[in-house]
Amino acid sequence: MKILFLVIDGLGDKPIPQLKNKTPLESAETPNLDYLAEKGVCGLMESFSTTTIPTSEESHFSLFGYNTKDLRIGRGIFTARGAGIKLRKEDVALRGNFGTVDKKLNMIDRRAGRIKKTKPLIKSLEGMTINNVKFFLKPAGEHRIGIVMRGKNLSSKISDGDPHYSSLGKKVKEIVPLDKNSKSFFTAKVLNEFLKKAHQILKEHPLNKKRKKKGLPVANYILTRGASSLQKIPSFKKKYNLKACCVAGKILYKQIALVLGMKLIKVKGANGFISTNLKGKTKAAIKALKKYDFVFLHIKATDSLAEDGNFLGKRKFIEKIDKNIKPLLRLKNSLIVVTADHSTCCSLKRHCKEPIPFLIYGKGEDSVLKFSEKDCKKGKLGLIKQIDLMGNILKLKGH
């Protein structure tokens, strides 16, 4: 029995007054997802995170049954690798965001208006060396940057500089060591110096001066997070004896798949935005089931729309997903799993810890008739921990 594992990023949400106190999923017209829920078994998941707010990387590893308390999973290695930087064992990699700060370094916009043209900004910072530590930077899609620190005596045990969502309007955070090791103190000191110098260069950059004249948010600061170094992680094949592949549009999810030893299936027009080729991704996932035991199909834009507070857009995109996954209903001898990595709340414009709905179709039924947070709460599988989802799937599969 094959497994098609569909992750609709940031799917869960809080009820929204403008939607008659329903979530975007609950208020959406989703006949195909509802059919899968009605003919399958459902439940809710508690998101797992070692941080206050669930992160995409930790959430995905938890979905796949990897305990991130035992693994130091950081966004940095995935962003840097995805940006095309070849990592060495001693490197420290970081995920960077171009952000907007005022003269007092108070955070105004964590994504600089989701700036798209960043190569000139990155070029102005290339090759900077501080205390014999060299910095490598490459674009990682829109406002995102892959950053690598290369030198001696470095440690990934440093704090995030990104204030995330709770500190907008407050001063950006200084990087601090997370332990008492001299390497962590040194790494934090060097990174703080780099961020200071980068700010001085960026605020005077011609591109930012043009953006300012046009009334656009300037990209005058770099927010870092997810400091991490290369480490060995057991492959998905070794862990479950399942040959796996991935169909995704965004770099992060492809990199997570590659780290776990999954093969990447390319789909023309799969870009992670609302314009992504949903029809092509669904078709590719179904085709891949002929060759692979486990197909990880990732859809991103629900998360981005929620982060922008666009609850109507999120609902509309969920309906678009529903229309395009209809061919899945014809699958035989397969388990179809539909869930999310975490919930993303439109009212908060960020990831949140609201329970995550999930369904498993192809082996048994319960009394749930609609796929939503509210309805899945009544499902046969109840409330489970995110890390236990794979166990539930394999149990139903008879693995």
N, C-alpha and C positions, 0 to 999 in steps of 0.2 A: 504494500500500500504506500503510495507516494504522498508527499506533504507539500502543499502550496501555502506558504506563510506570508500573508499580506499584512504589511505594517503601514497604516495610514497615520502618518506623523502628526502628533498633537491632536488626535481625534476627539478625545474627551474634553468636557468643558463644564462651566457652571451655568445654571439657568440664567437667561437674559430677559429682563423685563420687556424689551421691545419685541421679543419673540413669544410673548404670553407666558413668560417664566419657563420656557423650554430651552434646552441647549440647541446649538445648531444641528447636531445629529438628530436629536429628538424631533425637531420641527421640520427636518428635511423629508422629502418624498424619496424613499429608498426601497422600492419593491423587491429588488434583487437581494440586497443585504437582509431585508426582512424575511425573504424566503429561506435564505441560508440559516438565519436565526431560528425560524419556525421549524425547520427540518433538521436542526442540529442541537447542540447543547451550548449553554451560555454561562457567563459569570462575570465577575469584576475582579480586577487586579489592584493590589496596592503597589504603587510605583516604588522602586528602590533607588536610594541615592545616599551617598556619603556626604553630600552637600545639602544645604538648606532647600535648594530648588533642584529638581531632577535635571540631569544633563543628558543630552542625546547619546553620547558615547556610553555612559554607564547604563543607561536604560536599555540600549540595544544588547550590550553584553549580558545584562540580567535576563532579557527576553530569551537569549540563547542558552541560559542556564549557567553562566559564568559568574562566580561570586567576586564582585569587584572590591570586596573588603580584603580579599587575599591578593588581588592583582592591582597594581597602581595604574589604573586606566586614565590617561590624560588626553585631552583633545589635541595637544600639540603634535604628537607623532603622526596622527592621522591627517591633520591639516598640512603639515610640512611635507609628508610623503605624497599627499594628493597634489600639492603644488609643484611637485617634481624635484624636491631637494633630496639628494641621497644622504641618508643618515649614517653616521658612524656610532659605534658603541658608546663613546664618551660624550656625545653631543647631548645638549638639552634643547628640546623642541618646544615651541609655543604656538598657540593659536592667537593671532592678533586681529583686532578690529580697528579700523579707522573710525575714530569718534570725534565729536565736537565738544570743546571746552571753552569757557569764557576766560577772561584775563586772570581770574583768580583760580583757574584750573577746576572750576565747578563743572560737573558733567551736564551737558545739555542734550546730546544725542549720542547713543551708543553705537550708531551705525553711520553717522554722517550723512543722513538722508538716503541710506542704502546706495552710496556712491558706487558707480560702475567703472569709471575710468581712473585707475589707480597706478598704472605702470609708471607715469612720470614721477609720482610721489615716491614710489618704492625705489626708483632709480636714484633719486637724490639721497637715499639713505644707504645704498649698497656699499659694502666693503668697509663699513665702520668697524674700527678695532679699539677696544677699551681694555686696558690692563692685560694685553696679549690674548684677549678673547675676541674672536672675529664673528661678526653678525652676517648671516645670510638671509635674505628676504625674497619671497616670490609671491605674486598674486594668487589668491585661493578662491576667487569668485566674489564679485561685488566688493563689499567693504572688508572682506576677509583677507588675512595675510598669513602665509606660512613663515615662521621665524625659527632660525636655528642659531644657537650659541655654540661656538666651537673653540675649545681651548682646554687647558689643564685645570684640575681642581674645581670642576663644576658639579652641581647637584640639582636634581629636579625637585627637591623638597623646599620649594618656595611658594609664596602665596600668589593668588591672582591679583592683577592690577585692575581688572575689569570690575567695576562696582555692581555689575549685573543690573537688576531692575529696581532694587530698593533704594539706591542712592542717587537717583537723578536729582540734580540741583545741589548736590553735595560735592565736596572736593574729591578728586580721583584718589584712589588708594595707593599708598607707597608699598612696594614689594618688600616683604619681610621673610626671613627664614622660618621654616616650619619645624626645625629641630635645632639642636645646639652644636651641630657639626660646623666646623670652620668653612667647609666647602659651601654650605648653604648660605652662610653670611656673605661669603665672597660673591657668590652668584647673584644674590639679591642686590648687593652693592653695585655690581657691574651693570645689571639690568636697569636699575634706577637711573644710573648715569646715562645709559643709552636712551632711555625714554625722555630724559630731560633734554639731551642734545637733539633728539629727533623732533621734539616739540618746537624747539627754536628754529629748526630748518623748515618744518612743515608750515608753520604760521606765516613764514615769509615766501612760501612757494608761489610762483606765478599762477599755477592752477587754482590754488585756494583764493588768491586775489580775484580771479575771474569769477569763481563761484560766489564770493561775497558780493560782488557787483550785481550778480544775477539774483541775489536773495536766496541762494542755496546754502545749506549747512556746509561749513568748511571742515575738511578732514585734517585737523591740526593736532591730533593726539592719537597715540596707539595704546589700546587697551589689551593687555595680555592675560591669558588664562591657560589652564591645562598643561603646565610644565610637565614634561615627561621624557623618558629616554627609552631606547629600544629594550625590549624584554621578550623572553620566550613565553608564548601562550599556547596551550594545547590546541591543536586544530579541531575543527568541528567534526571532521572524519574520524579522528582518533577518539574523540569524546563519545560520539554516538554511532560510529560505523555507518554514517550516511553520507553519500556523495552529494555535495551541495553546490549551488550556484546562486548568483545574485543578479537581479535586474533593478537598477537604480539610476537616478539622474545626477544626484549630488555627490561630490567628492568624498565627504565624510563616510557615507554609507558604503561606498565602493571600497574605501580603505579598510573599514571594519571587516567587510567580507574578505578582503585579501589577507588581512592579518589572521583570520580564522581558516584560511586555506580554501575559501570558496572561489569558484571560477566566475569571472564577470561576463555577462551576456550583454553585448552592445545593442542598443536600440536607437535608431535614428530619431532625433527630436525629443529624446528623453533628457530633460534639462532641469527638473526639480521645480519649475515654476508652474503657474496655472495653465500655461500654454504647452505643458509637457504632453508627449504623445501617449496618452493613456491607452488608447486602442492598441498601439504597437507594443506597449509594455505587457499588456494582458496576453496578447497573442504570443509574444516571445516567452512568457512564463509558462504558458500551456505547452508550447513546443518543447521547452526545456525539460518538462516532466518525463519525456520519452527517454532522456539520457541520464537525468539526475533524480536522486531520491528525495531531495529537499530543495525547494526553490524559494528563495527569499526575494519577495517583490516589495519594493519600497516606494511610497508616494509621499512627497514632501509638502506641497503647497498649503495643506490644511493648517500646518504649524505656522508658516509665514503669515498667512492671512490673520490668524488669531493673534499673533504678536503685533500686528498692526491695528488690532481692535476691530477688524472688519468681519463682524459676525454674519452679515448678509452674504459676503463673499465666501466665507467659510461654508455656510449652508449650501450655497450654489455649487461650490466645488465638490462637496460631498455628493450632491445629486449627480454631478458630472461623473464622478468616480463610479457611482452606482450603475449608471447607464453603460459604462464601458467595461464593467466586469461581468456583464450578463453571460458571456461565453463560458465563464467558470461553472455555471450551473449545469453544463453538459458533461463535465468531467466525471469519469468513472474510476473506481478503485483508487480514489485519492481522498485524503483529508484536506479540507480547506480551513485554514485558520485566518481569522480577521481580527486584528487588534491594533494597538498603537504602542509606541515606545513610552509615551507619557501623555498626560492631558496638557493642553495649552488653553488658558483662559482668556477669552476676548476682553472681558472686563478689566483684567489685570495686565493685559498685553505681555504675558510671559508664560513660561512653563509653570505648571501648578501641580499640587499633589492630589487633585481630584481622582477618585478611582477610575480605572481604565476599563472600558467594556471590551469583552472578547467573545467570539463564538468559534466553535469547532464543528464543522459540518462533514458528515460522511460516516458517522458511527454513533447512532443513538439520537434520541430527541428528548426535549423537555417541554414545559408549558409556555415558554417564551414565544411571542408572536411577532415582536418588532425588535430591531437592533437599535438599542439606545442605552444610555447609562441607567436610566430608571428601570427599563424592562430587564436588562441583563442582571440587575440586582436580584431578581426572582429566579435566576437560572439554576440549573441542577448543580453546577460546579461551585456556586457560592462565591465567597470572597477569598481569593488566594494571593499568595505572595508572587511577585513578578518572576522571581527566580525559579518558581515551581511550575511555571507554565509548560516548559518542555517536558517535564515529568508527566503532566496530565495528558499532553498530546501523545507521548509514546505509550502511555498506558492504554489509551483508546485505540491506538494503532496496533497494540499487541506486540510491542517491540521487546 
